[in-house]
């Protein structure tokens, strides 16, 4: 149920996919997106109906999407528990990796938007 345009239903992904909605194109609207662990691929249905597919990660990685480079667009990112490393594909900053955590740690993402 959208705040202005009413009800919308979109079939996107399968039962094994992880939902990762966010604003990937910076238009102020959340985009429908999933992370498919079996292939380590992000699939994004942007609000302008443009599909983006990006292989970024392994089947054991945890998606941790957020705006890490501060440009108003969500960045595809994964946390690799095996080595406690964050791998961020920034929409402006490009590839960034940071070791922060231990193998048993669980990442928490959800910084407030501007």
LINMOUR-V695094 format. One line per field, one symbol per residue. ss: DSSP state (A for helix, B for strand, O for the rest). Layout:
BEGIN
ss=???
END
This chain:
BEGIN
ss=OBOOOBOOOOOOOOOOOBBOOBOOOOOOOOBBBBBBOOOOBBBBBOOOOOBBBBBOOOOOOBBOOBOOOOOOOOBBBBBBOOOOBBBBBBOOOBBBBBBOOOOOOOOOOOOOOO
END
